[in-house]
Amino acid sequence: MKDYDILIIGGGMVGATLARALRGQGLRIAMVEAVQADTRAEPGYDDRAIALAQGTRRIFDGLQLWDALDGEATPIHQIHVSDRGHFGFTRMTREEEGLSALGYVVPARVIGRVLGDAVAADEAVDMYCPATLIDVDCGEEMASVSIEQEGVVTTLSARLIVAADGADSPVRKQLGIEAVAADYRQTAIVTNITPQLPHNNIAYERFTDTGPLALLPMSDRRCAVVWTVQTEQAGATMDLPDDEFLARLQERFGFRLGRLQRVGRRQAWPLRLVRAKATAGRRLVLVGNAVHTLHPIAGQGFNLGARDVAVLAEIVVDAVRRGEDPGDADVTDHYAGWREADHRRVTAFTDGLARLFTLPLPAFGPVRGAGMLALDLLPPAKRLLTRLTMGRGDRVPRLARGLPL
Ligand SMILES: Cc1cc2nc3c(=O)[nH]c(=O)nc-3n(C[C@H](O)[C@H](O)[C@H](O)COP(=O)(O)OP(=O)(O)OC[C@H]3O[C@@H](n4cnc5c(N)ncnc54)[C@H](O)[C@@H]3O)c2cc1C
């Protein structure tokens, strides 16, 4: 049986960010990932985009990875939030915030490649991929997992298990940690478009009769589209010929960017809220989507997961420097306690927005209009939105201040 200090189950964006964060600390780390990612894929029109908050940029700075991402990141200079058919809208600008950008739009492919290269180059990380978790056991003195790789079952032990295995987290389920789950009965249709006019680095969030619609600025004049529709309409919307799809989108978005001219391949993501009832257990912590899977309405999911990583890495490294066991209850409880408020606030904010802005228009339009207006008129509400959007929390871990661990 191979023994490690930290065993990360799931090598998605959050698990891989953690493996990178823990480098150079003398820790023996293993990461188990079921799917061999094709991160070498050539850049294409269809790249999926992720909006990174300023706080996440600082975390990547602290991990010395921002330079590798920067060249392919499109800065957001302004966020424009509006409600179709109503006058209220709110605008956030980088000048108001005194920042060079409110956030950055980066292709998920690029984030995956940069993280993948960084982890592969780190000799302290043993990568098991493609390998699937079969069984997990968290005991008093140590935790262990069985994994299957190419038909061979292997057992690994560790002092701390990190569940970074996504919304359906097999670790969470096998250890009997309950989760509150709600199906929004909405599907995000994700694609890229090219508008007639330049996007001028403005991110648009527009609330429409079918659901929220986001257009994020990307390279080569493209905009990434995340359009939420009722799940029963998703199949028909996915099947529309390109010109009809663009016409429907144009009708919802309007002509702020002129005519929408080109559309790429579409992908459908059914949306749900998953919130684990516990963030930690014996020799176990949960990070990223395994503990909170959010509606993408405010682009918060990965940003919240990156903050999980920044906090966990700091607590683990500090404990190890004091000569303590990184799987000790002091460490896991400290992590759960520190993350509680951020998880609660961002989940409630995102879920509230998703529900408010997907209720039928005639009944709730005025409320939403007032909501938009209130957001502009009431600085504290807008500040909260800005703070969340930019990922500024209460107590900021070192990595999120751009500092090394
Ligand atoms: C349409 C859409 C748009 C989004 N836009 C944004 C955005 O703009 N900004 C933002 O911050 N967030 C955004 N998000 C959210 C973001 O994509 C997620 O929060 C993030 O990808 C979660 O990463 P993760 O590593 O926690 O989970 P995942 O990406 O789900 O990774 C989990 C990993 O665990 C592996 N795994 C699972 N089971 C096993 C097993 N048994 N054995 C081994 N490995 C296993 C999986 O293969 C996977 O690689 C968006 C989400 C959607 C759906």
The ligand as an SDF file (V2000), in Angstrom:
LIG
                    3D

 53 58  0  0  0  0  0  0  0  0999 V2000
  -22.4310   26.5300  -17.9270 C   0  0  0  0  0  0  0  0  0  0  0  0
  -21.4560   26.7800  -16.8100 C   0  0  0  0  0  0  0  0  0  0  0  0
  -20.7160   27.9360  -16.7740 C   0  0  0  0  0  0  0  0  0  0  0  0
  -19.8360   28.1920  -15.7340 C   0  0  0  0  0  0  0  0  0  0  0  0
  -19.1450   29.3640  -15.7110 N   0  0  0  0  0  0  0  0  0  0  0  0
  -18.3440   29.6370  -14.6630 C   0  0  0  0  0  0  0  0  0  0  0  0
  -17.6430   30.8690  -14.5940 C   0  0  0  0  0  0  0  0  0  0  0  0
  -17.7190   31.6940  -15.4990 O   0  0  0  0  0  0  0  0  0  0  0  0
  -16.8540   31.1120  -13.4990 N   0  0  0  0  0  0  0  0  0  0  0  0
  -16.7540   30.2070  -12.4780 C   0  0  0  0  0  0  0  0  0  0  0  0
  -16.0490   30.4900  -11.4980 O   0  0  0  0  0  0  0  0  0  0  0  0
  -17.3860   29.0280  -12.5210 N   0  0  0  0  0  0  0  0  0  0  0  0
  -18.1810   28.7150  -13.5780 C   0  0  0  0  0  0  0  0  0  0  0  0
  -18.8250   27.5180  -13.6310 N   0  0  0  0  0  0  0  0  0  0  0  0
  -18.6100   26.5360  -12.5450 C   0  0  0  0  0  0  0  0  0  0  0  0
  -17.3320   25.7400  -12.7270 C   0  0  0  0  0  0  0  0  0  0  0  0
  -17.2960   25.1550  -14.0150 O   0  0  0  0  0  0  0  0  0  0  0  0
  -17.2370   24.6610  -11.6520 C   0  0  0  0  0  0  0  0  0  0  0  0
  -17.4870   25.2300  -10.3930 O   0  0  0  0  0  0  0  0  0  0  0  0
  -15.8800   24.0010  -11.6090 C   0  0  0  0  0  0  0  0  0  0  0  0
  -15.5730   23.4510  -12.8580 O   0  0  0  0  0  0  0  0  0  0  0  0
  -15.8620   22.9030  -10.5490 C   0  0  0  0  0  0  0  0  0  0  0  0
  -14.6070   22.2630  -10.5640 O   0  0  0  0  0  0  0  0  0  0  0  0
  -14.3420   20.9850   -9.6390 P   0  0  0  0  0  0  0  0  0  0  0  0
  -12.9190   20.6160   -9.9100 O   0  0  0  0  0  0  0  0  0  0  0  0
  -14.7940   21.2300   -8.2480 O   0  0  0  0  0  0  0  0  0  0  0  0
  -15.3500   19.8840  -10.1770 O   0  0  0  0  0  0  0  0  0  0  0  0
  -15.3400   19.0910  -11.5620 P   0  0  0  0  0  0  0  0  0  0  0  0
  -14.9410   19.9580  -12.6640 O   0  0  0  0  0  0  0  0  0  0  0  0
  -16.6660   18.4020  -11.6610 O   0  0  0  0  0  0  0  0  0  0  0  0
  -14.1840   18.0030  -11.3670 O   0  0  0  0  0  0  0  0  0  0  0  0
  -14.3780   16.8210  -10.6330 C   0  0  0  0  0  0  0  0  0  0  0  0
  -13.3810   15.7920  -11.1410 C   0  0  0  0  0  0  0  0  0  0  0  0
  -13.4880   14.5980  -10.3570 O   0  0  0  0  0  0  0  0  0  0  0  0
  -13.3590   13.4890  -11.2300 C   0  0  0  0  0  0  0  0  0  0  0  0
  -14.0410   12.3240  -10.6050 N   0  0  0  0  0  0  0  0  0  0  0  0
  -15.3570   12.1900  -10.3250 C   0  0  0  0  0  0  0  0  0  0  0  0
  -15.5970   10.9870   -9.7990 N   0  0  0  0  0  0  0  0  0  0  0  0
  -14.4070   10.3440   -9.7280 C   0  0  0  0  0  0  0  0  0  0  0  0
  -14.0030    9.0560   -9.2750 C   0  0  0  0  0  0  0  0  0  0  0  0
  -14.8820    8.1510   -8.7820 N   0  0  0  0  0  0  0  0  0  0  0  0
  -12.6850    8.7160   -9.3480 N   0  0  0  0  0  0  0  0  0  0  0  0
  -11.7700    9.5970   -9.8470 C   0  0  0  0  0  0  0  0  0  0  0  0
  -12.1100   10.8380  -10.2920 N   0  0  0  0  0  0  0  0  0  0  0  0
  -13.4040   11.1970  -10.2370 C   0  0  0  0  0  0  0  0  0  0  0  0
  -14.0560   13.9300  -12.5130 C   0  0  0  0  0  0  0  0  0  0  0  0
  -13.6040   13.1940  -13.6310 O   0  0  0  0  0  0  0  0  0  0  0  0
  -13.6600   15.3980  -12.5920 C   0  0  0  0  0  0  0  0  0  0  0  0
  -12.4970   15.6160  -13.3630 O   0  0  0  0  0  0  0  0  0  0  0  0
  -19.6990   27.2450  -14.6820 C   0  0  0  0  0  0  0  0  0  0  0  0
  -20.4320   26.0620  -14.7150 C   0  0  0  0  0  0  0  0  0  0  0  0
  -21.3100   25.8200  -15.7590 C   0  0  0  0  0  0  0  0  0  0  0  0
  -22.1100   24.5510  -15.7610 C   0  0  0  0  0  0  0  0  0  0  0  0
  1  2  1  0
  2  3  1  0
  2 52  2  0
  3  4  2  0
  4  5  1  0
  4 50  1  0
  5  6  2  0
  6  7  1  0
  6 13  1  0
  7  8  2  0
  7  9  1  0
  9 10  1  0
 10 11  2  0
 10 12  1  0
 12 13  2  0
 13 14  1  0
 14 15  1  0
 14 50  1  0
 15 16  1  0
 16 17  1  0
 16 18  1  0
 18 19  1  0
 18 20  1  0
 20 21  1  0
 20 22  1  0
 22 23  1  0
 23 24  1  0
 24 25  2  0
 24 26  1  0
 24 27  1  0
 27 28  1  0
 28 29  2  0
 28 30  1  0
 28 31  1  0
 31 32  1  0
 32 33  1  0
 33 34  1  0
 33 48  1  0
 34 35  1  0
 35 36  1  0
 35 46  1  0
 36 37  1  0
 36 45  1  0
 37 38  2  0
 38 39  1  0
 39 40  1  0
 39 45  2  0
 40 41  1  0
 40 42  2  0
 42 43  1  0
 43 44  2  0
 44 45  1  0
 46 47  1  0
 46 48  1  0
 48 49  1  0
 50 51  2  0
 51 52  1  0
 52 53  1  0
M  END
$$$$
